């Protein structure tokens, strides 16, 4: 299926690893001129260099651009949007992926909760606000990456849960705001995705990370396994494409049935 993405320009936040990296790679494969932002300078620079080295002759004028930055820095966000506009002259796709489950729970205090909201929700608003003029001009698409925590709860992560709940609300609010401009806004919600961040967390909190991974996977109805970053990226990029030209305001789960199917199913261990 031709997604009609070749020649478009995209910005991906949190694009150096995990789901964000998978999205960057897939967009690049589809012929999109990709810019991505991340705090991890080493991973970001390595990914940009790798993809630029793979560029075909016709892609040389549209290099993959990496912005090393903290999205909580509003001035830096504005500078990034201005630089992207100067480089490309347009923006067709914005992928709001950057976030961190920072464990700012109910006992963490107001300051920690406020920092979590600033990092995970206010920063996302700042990026979208800075880019919305370009998106209106191109009748582009916004795809947000949410979390099952917004609808299931998790415990011990009030700031992150509130931020992801706010993101679901903004998805529909912005879909209304931008409908007259032809800009579509949707959110993809993953649950248990095997990313470097998840692997690191399991390694720190489990004596046997491989066994813990299998245990988590056994609770996911479809396939009794964790979701891969590529599977989330496939939905993100599909929603960003013209193949979804009349889809907006939707919150779509890519989680193997984990979030909504009966607990009798999700708690059943894989046999054999």
Number of C-alpha atoms within 10 A of each C-alpha: 4 9 14 13 23 14 14 20 24 27 25 25 25 27 30 28 19 20 26 27 23 21 28 31 19 17 25 24 15 17 19 24 25 26 25 25 25 23 17 16 14 11 16 23 16 13 20 22 15 12 17 17 12 13 17 10 7 8 16 12 11 18 18 23 21 22 22 20 17 17 26 18 13 15 10 16 24 17 12 22 20 14 13 21 14 10 11 15 11 20 27 25 28 25 28 24 25 25 21 12 18 17 17 23 18 14 11 14 10 13 10 18 23 13 16 26 22 19 22 26 23 20 21 25 15 19 23 19 13 18 24 21 13 18 23 20 14 18 19 27 29 26 27 26 24 27 28 22 22 19 14 13 14 12 12 16 20 24 27 27 28 19 26 25 19 17 24 24 13 20 23 19 13 18 22 16 14 20 15 11 15 18 24 31 28 26 28 23 24 24 21 23 22 17 16 12 14 14 15 11 12 17 15 11 10 12 10 11 16 12 12 16 19 15 16 16 24 20 24 26 24 16 13 20 21 24 21 18 20 18 16 23 24 16 19 29 22 15 26 27 19 16 15 14 14 9 14 24 20 17 19 16 20 24 25 22 17 25 22 13 12 11 12 9 14 21 14 13 16 15 6 3
